[in-house]
Amino acid sequence: MPATTGLIGDSTELSVDLLQQKHDGRAGVKREFTWPEVKQLVAANRLELLGRTTPKELAYRADMHEIRTQYGSVAAYIRQVKLAEFIADSSEQFLLIPNDYPYALPKDVRHYIVWSKTELTPGCVPDPDVEALVAARLGAQTDSAYEWVWFVNPPHLQSIPEVVHGHLIVRHVDLIE
């Protein structure tokens, strides 16, 4: 059975460098986060500090503009294109898919979106159903050990508040690319 860790944070004291990752007026963050930094930010509930590198943030913004132009809203695109089969399938409560626009993470870390048909509790503590999903999906996908953090952005940070979702960030301990 793979080793799993939910919310772990050795310390929630954040360095000045980490606190300034996003606060210099630029789009995106200055550099990739380390895994310990990701854990710290989630444990400290400083989710607003997570982000994409500048080139990826600019690409994200351009794509979102195009999606809004073509579909009217990002939520309409998500429902019509990304989640159409999931919405039509009444047997599944969650859909776990890789984030098309992940945060600035190390190579051994993956950012997934968990789309849900029911409300999720905002914050960093997963609902029991989400914990079961993580154990079932990640345990089935890899024989390697992994660590993970979970969060649902508070309303003021949600980019698509019309579609219920949470963020699952997973580090495969022995994944080397």
C-alpha positions as a LaTeX table, in Angstrom:
\begin{tabular}{lrrr}
\hline
Residue & $x$ (\AA) & $y$ (\AA) & $z$ (\AA) \\
\hline
Met1 & 0.00 & 0.00 & 0.00 \\
Pro2 & 1.47 & 3.39 & $-0.92$ \\
Ala3 & 2.39 & 5.73 & 1.89 \\
Thr4 & 0.08 & 8.70 & 2.00 \\
Thr5 & 0.10 & 11.95 & 3.78 \\
Gly6 & $-2.67$ & 14.46 & 3.85 \\
Leu7 & $-2.10$ & 17.81 & 5.41 \\
Ile8 & 1.44 & 17.90 & 6.70 \\
Gly9 & 3.28 & 21.04 & 7.55 \\
Asp10 & 6.53 & 21.03 & 9.45 \\
Ser11 & 6.11 & 24.74 & 10.02 \\
Thr12 & 3.64 & 27.36 & 8.97 \\
Glu13 & 6.18 & 30.16 & 9.42 \\
Leu14 & 6.68 & 31.49 & 5.91 \\
Ser15 & 9.93 & 33.01 & 4.65 \\
Val16 & 10.05 & 36.56 & 3.32 \\
Asp17 & 11.02 & 35.16 & $-0.09$ \\
Leu18 & 7.94 & 32.96 & $-0.14$ \\
Leu19 & 5.69 & 35.80 & 1.00 \\
Gln20 & 7.05 & 37.99 & $-1.81$ \\
Gln21 & 6.67 & 35.37 & $-4.56$ \\
Lys22 & 3.61 & 37.16 & $-5.97$ \\
His23 & 3.81 & 40.67 & $-4.60$ \\
Asp24 & 6.09 & 42.55 & $-6.97$ \\
Gly25 & 3.43 & 43.67 & $-9.47$ \\
Arg26 & 4.12 & 40.99 & $-12.06$ \\
Ala27 & 1.76 & 38.38 & $-13.44$ \\
Gly28 & 2.55 & 35.01 & $-11.91$ \\
Val29 & 5.21 & 33.97 & $-9.44$ \\
Lys30 & 8.98 & 34.40 & $-9.66$ \\
Arg31 & 9.95 & 30.74 & $-9.47$ \\
Glu32 & 8.73 & 27.21 & $-8.90$ \\
Phe33 & 7.67 & 26.34 & $-5.39$ \\
Thr34 & 9.43 & 23.55 & $-3.53$ \\
Trp35 & 7.32 & 20.72 & $-2.11$ \\
Pro36 & 7.91 & 21.90 & 1.49 \\
Glu37 & 6.75 & 25.39 & 0.44 \\
Val38 & 3.56 & 24.01 & $-1.11$ \\
Lys39 & 2.83 & 22.12 & 2.11 \\
Gln40 & 3.57 & 25.22 & 4.18 \\
Leu41 & 1.32 & 27.48 & 2.11 \\
Val42 & $-1.58$ & 25.04 & 2.28 \\
Ala43 & $-1.10$ & 24.36 & 6.00 \\
Ala44 & $-0.96$ & 28.10 & 6.69 \\
Asn45 & $-4.04$ & 28.64 & 4.50 \\
Arg46 & $-2.10$ & 31.18 & 2.42 \\
Leu47 & $-3.59$ & 29.90 & $-0.81$ \\
Glu48 & $-3.46$ & 33.33 & $-2.44$ \\
Leu49 & 0.33 & 32.95 & $-2.65$ \\
Leu50 & 0.11 & 29.90 & $-4.93$ \\
Gly51 & 0.39 & 30.64 & $-8.62$ \\
Arg52 & 1.87 & 29.89 & $-12.00$ \\
Thr53 & 5.17 & 31.14 & $-13.35$ \\
Thr54 & 4.86 & 34.36 & $-15.36$ \\
Pro55 & 4.92 & 32.70 & $-18.82$ \\
Lys56 & 2.33 & 30.12 & $-17.76$ \\
Glu57 & 0.15 & 32.77 & $-16.09$ \\
Leu58 & 0.18 & 34.88 & $-19.26$ \\
Ala59 & $-0.72$ & 31.82 & $-21.37$ \\
Tyr60 & $-3.53$ & 31.01 & $-18.90$ \\
Arg61 & $-4.93$ & 34.54 & $-19.17$ \\
Ala62 & $-4.79$ & 34.48 & $-22.97$ \\
Asp63 & $-6.55$ & 31.10 & $-23.07$ \\
Met64 & $-9.23$ & 32.27 & $-20.61$ \\
His65 & $-9.87$ & 35.32 & $-22.80$ \\
Glu66 & $-10.28$ & 33.07 & $-25.85$ \\
Ile67 & $-12.57$ & 30.70 & $-23.93$ \\
Arg68 & $-14.76$ & 33.59 & $-22.74$ \\
Thr69 & $-14.98$ & 34.89 & $-26.30$ \\
Gln70 & $-15.96$ & 31.49 & $-27.70$ \\
Tyr71 & $-18.19$ & 30.11 & $-24.90$ \\
Gly72 & $-19.41$ & 33.21 & $-23.07$ \\
Ser73 & $-17.79$ & 32.15 & $-19.80$ \\
Val74 & $-15.18$ & 29.80 & $-18.44$ \\
Ala75 & $-17.90$ & 27.97 & $-16.49$ \\
Ala76 & $-19.84$ & 27.29 & $-19.71$ \\
Tyr77 & $-16.68$ & 25.91 & $-21.33$ \\
Ile78 & $-15.94$ & 23.70 & $-18.33$ \\
Arg79 & $-19.48$ & 22.29 & $-18.29$ \\
Gln80 & $-19.77$ & 21.83 & $-22.08$ \\
Val81 & $-16.28$ & 20.60 & $-22.91$ \\
Lys82 & $-14.39$ & 19.33 & $-19.87$ \\
Leu83 & $-17.27$ & 17.94 & $-17.78$ \\
Ala84 & $-20.04$ & 17.03 & $-20.24$ \\
Glu85 & $-19.69$ & 13.25 & $-19.76$ \\
Phe86 & $-19.18$ & 13.59 & $-16.01$ \\
Ile87 & $-22.30$ & 15.73 & $-15.62$ \\
Ala88 & $-24.35$ & 13.26 & $-17.68$ \\
Asp89 & $-23.10$ & 10.26 & $-15.65$ \\
Ser90 & $-25.15$ & 10.21 & $-12.47$ \\
Ser91 & $-23.11$ & 7.39 & $-10.89$ \\
Glu92 & $-19.96$ & 9.42 & $-10.21$ \\
Gln93 & $-19.78$ & 12.13 & $-7.56$ \\
Phe94 & $-16.24$ & 13.29 & $-8.39$ \\
Leu95 & $-14.01$ & 13.62 & $-11.43$ \\
Leu96 & $-10.25$ & 13.78 & $-10.88$ \\
Ile97 & $-8.31$ & 15.22 & $-13.82$ \\
Pro98 & $-4.93$ & 16.91 & $-14.27$ \\
Asn99 & $-5.08$ & 20.70 & $-14.05$ \\
Asp100 & $-4.57$ & 22.20 & $-17.51$ \\
Tyr101 & $-2.93$ & 25.21 & $-15.86$ \\
Pro102 & $-0.99$ & 23.88 & $-12.86$ \\
Tyr103 & 0.78 & 26.02 & $-10.33$ \\
Ala104 & 4.56 & 26.44 & $-10.47$ \\
Leu105 & 5.46 & 23.05 & $-9.01$ \\
Pro106 & 8.53 & 20.80 & $-9.02$ \\
Lys107 & 8.75 & 18.07 & $-11.69$ \\
Asp108 & 7.78 & 15.31 & $-9.24$ \\
Val109 & 4.57 & 17.09 & $-8.23$ \\
Arg110 & 1.22 & 16.97 & $-10.04$ \\
His111 & $-1.72$ & 19.34 & $-9.72$ \\
Tyr112 & $-5.17$ & 17.80 & $-10.16$ \\
Ile113 & $-8.63$ & 19.31 & $-10.07$ \\
Val114 & $-11.37$ & 17.36 & $-8.32$ \\
Trp115 & $-14.69$ & 18.38 & $-9.88$ \\
Ser116 & $-17.67$ & 17.63 & $-7.69$ \\
Lys117 & $-21.43$ & 17.38 & $-8.09$ \\
Thr118 & $-21.90$ & 18.35 & $-4.45$ \\
Glu119 & $-20.58$ & 21.23 & $-2.38$ \\
Leu120 & $-17.08$ & 20.89 & $-0.94$ \\
Thr121 & $-16.02$ & 22.39 & 2.35 \\
Pro122 & $-13.73$ & 25.39 & 1.76 \\
Gly123 & $-10.33$ & 25.06 & 3.38 \\
Cys124 & $-7.53$ & 22.55 & 3.60 \\
Val125 & $-9.19$ & 19.59 & 5.29 \\
Pro126 & $-10.67$ & 17.15 & 2.78 \\
Asp127 & $-14.20$ & 15.88 & 3.16 \\
Pro128 & $-14.27$ & 12.11 & 3.95 \\
Asp129 & $-15.51$ & 11.36 & 0.42 \\
Val130 & $-12.52$ & 13.20 & $-1.02$ \\
Glu131 & $-10.12$ & 11.26 & 1.20 \\
Ala132 & $-11.68$ & 8.03 & $-0.08$ \\
Leu133 & $-11.35$ & 9.22 & $-3.67$ \\
Val134 & $-7.69$ & 10.10 & $-3.18$ \\
Ala135 & $-6.91$ & 6.74 & $-1.59$ \\
Ala136 & $-8.75$ & 4.83 & $-4.31$ \\
Arg137 & $-7.43$ & 6.76 & $-7.32$ \\
Leu138 & $-3.86$ & 7.37 & $-6.29$ \\
Gly139 & $-3.42$ & 3.93 & $-4.78$ \\
Ala140 & $-4.61$ & 2.40 & $-8.04$ \\
Gln141 & $-2.44$ & 4.63 & $-10.23$ \\
Thr142 & 0.94 & 4.10 & $-8.65$ \\
Asp143 & 2.93 & 1.62 & $-6.64$ \\
Ser144 & 5.17 & 4.40 & $-5.42$ \\
Ala145 & 4.78 & 6.33 & $-2.21$ \\
Tyr146 & 3.10 & 9.68 & $-2.44$ \\
Glu147 & 2.25 & 12.71 & $-0.38$ \\
Trp148 & $-0.63$ & 15.05 & $-1.04$ \\
Val149 & $-2.27$ & 18.27 & 0.00 \\
Trp150 & $-5.85$ & 19.31 & $-0.63$ \\
Phe151 & $-7.68$ & 22.59 & $-0.62$ \\
Val152 & $-10.83$ & 24.30 & $-1.77$ \\
Asn153 & $-10.21$ & 27.96 & $-2.39$ \\
Pro154 & $-12.31$ & 30.42 & $-0.41$ \\
Pro155 & $-14.89$ & 32.25 & $-2.56$ \\
His156 & $-12.70$ & 35.31 & $-3.17$ \\
Leu157 & $-9.95$ & 33.13 & $-4.71$ \\
Gln158 & $-12.14$ & 30.87 & $-6.85$ \\
Ser159 & $-11.52$ & 31.37 & $-10.57$ \\
Ile160 & $-14.63$ & 29.35 & $-11.52$ \\
Pro161 & $-17.02$ & 29.64 & $-8.56$ \\
Glu162 & $-19.97$ & 28.39 & $-10.62$ \\
Val163 & $-18.49$ & 24.88 & $-10.85$ \\
Val164 & $-17.65$ & 23.09 & $-7.59$ \\
His165 & $-14.04$ & 21.93 & $-7.44$ \\
Gly166 & $-11.04$ & 21.46 & $-5.20$ \\
His167 & $-7.30$ & 21.21 & $-5.76$ \\
Leu168 & $-5.28$ & 18.07 & $-5.12$ \\
Ile169 & $-1.52$ & 18.47 & $-5.30$ \\
Val170 & 0.39 & 15.21 & $-5.25$ \\
Arg171 & 4.08 & 14.44 & $-4.89$ \\
His172 & 5.15 & 11.02 & $-6.08$ \\
Val173 & 8.07 & 10.36 & $-3.81$ \\
Asp174 & 10.07 & 8.26 & $-6.27$ \\
Leu175 & 8.88 & 9.80 & $-9.55$ \\
Ile176 & 11.84 & 11.01 & $-11.60$ \\
Glu177 & 11.44 & 12.61 & $-15.00$ \\
\hline
\end{tabular}
